[in-house]
């Protein structure tokens, strides 16, 4: 799979796509700022718009990961260098309380807001579908356990992937 980066990549993708692809993206459910809106609403909307300009119908299936199984903040030695001994500073997002007091957690607060806003794309492109999955729901799935164990048992493979695709210096 080749990368389609930024607006030029979006235009190229609109030319290459059939309109029925499954597109996966994710968000940390800890607010819904402009960067998240760009990734989850603006780019998908523009992709549908330019796909139609190519004479194709937008029927994409968007899978949105609600990344609630991420750390609240990073802890560990020099976590910018991917040393594989990173851990949550306090907890994972799934358990971070909602300071507004309206919900038990930030995920319960922001999850519905994110879903409601993303689904607005359907008003213009009704054949586009969305599936929202909390990462924490995947933890009990057999394939998730297997892949997670693979990252723990074979960290060198993960290190090599991070080196190859991030372009950053990686701790050994």
N, C-alpha and C positions, 0 to 999 in steps of 0.2 A: 504494500500500500504506500503510495507516495503522499507526501504532506501537501496540504492545500492551505497555505498560510495567508492570513490577512484578507483584505478585500479582493486583491488579484486572485488569490487562491479560491475565494468564494465564487468568483466569476468562472474560473476554470472548472471548479467542481460542478457548477450549474450546467456547463456544457457536457461534462463527462457522466453525470449521474442520470439514472433512469427515472428517479423520483419515487422509487419504492424501497430504497435502501433503509436499513436500520442504522440509526445514528445514536451513538452512546456518548453522553457527557455527564458531568457530575458537579455538585455544588456542596460546599460546607454550609449547613443550615444555621448560619450564625450571622444573619443579616441579609439584605438584598440590595447591595450597592450597585453603582453604575457598571462596574466590571462584570458583575454577575448578570446584570440585565443585558449587557452586550453579548455574553456567551450563550445565554439561555433564551433570549427573546429576539434581539436585533439580528444576530447572524442567522438563526433558523428562519426568521421572517424574510430576510433578504435572499436567502438560499431559495426559498419557495418562490419569491417574486421573480428572480432571475431564471429559475428553472422554467417557469411559465413563459417567460420571454423567449426561451429556447423551443417553445411549442410543446412542452411536456407538462403533465399534471402532477402536482405535489401530493404524494401519498406516503411521505416518509413516516417511519415509525421511530419516534424519539424515545430512547430509554434514558431516564434521568436518575442518576444515583444521588440519593440524599446521603451524603457522606457523614453520617452520625457516629461512625465507629473510628473517627479520627481523634487525635489528642486535642485537648483544650489549648495546650501550649507545649512546645518541644522542650525536652530536657535530655541531658546526656552530654558527653564530651564532644565539642566541635561538630554539632549536628549538621552544619552546612556542608560538610565533606562526606556525608552518607556513610558513617562508620558502622551501621547495623547494630548499634546499641543505643538507639533512640527510644525514649519512652515518654508517656504523658507526664507533664509536670504535676498535674493534679488528678485529672480524670479524662474520660473521653466525652465528646460533645453530647452524646446520648444522655449523660447524667448531669450536664451543666444546668443549673437552675435558671429559670427565667426571672430576671431581676424586676421585670415589669409586674410580676405577680399574677398575670392572667392565665398562665399555663404552668404545668409542672416543670417543663424544660424548655430550653431555647429551641430545640428541635420541634416540639409541639407548637411553639409559637410561630417559628419561621416556615416550617414545612408547608402548612396550608396557604400561607401568603405566596410562597414560591410557586406552588401548584396552580393557584388561581391566576397569577400573572402570566405564567407560561402558557396556560391553556387559552389565553386570549388570542393566540395565533390561529386557533380553530375558527374564529369568527370570519376570518378572510380565507382560510384554507381548511375547510371542514373535513377533508379526507386525510389530513395529517392526524396521527394519533400519538398519545403520550402515555408512557408507563413510568411510574415513579417507584423506585425501590430504595428502601433504607439499607445501607450496607450492613447494619447490625442484624438484619433479617437473613442475610446470606451466611452468617457465621456457622449456623447449624447445618448448612447444606454440605453434602459429601464432597463435591468438587471444590468448594471453598476451603474446606479443611485440608484437602490434598494439596492445593496450591499454596496455602499458607505454610503447611509443613515443608513444601519444596523450598520456599524462601528461607526457612530456618535451617534445613538440612544442607542446602546447597547455596549458601550466601555468595559464593564466588561468582556464580552465574548471574545473580542479581547485580553484583558489583560491576561486572563486565557490561551488562545492559545499561546501567546508569552511566558508566564511563562513555560508552559508545554514543548514546543519544543525548546526554546532557551537555557534553563538552566541558564539564567541570572536573577539577582535580578530585579524585576519590581516595579516601583513606583506606588502607588495606587492613 
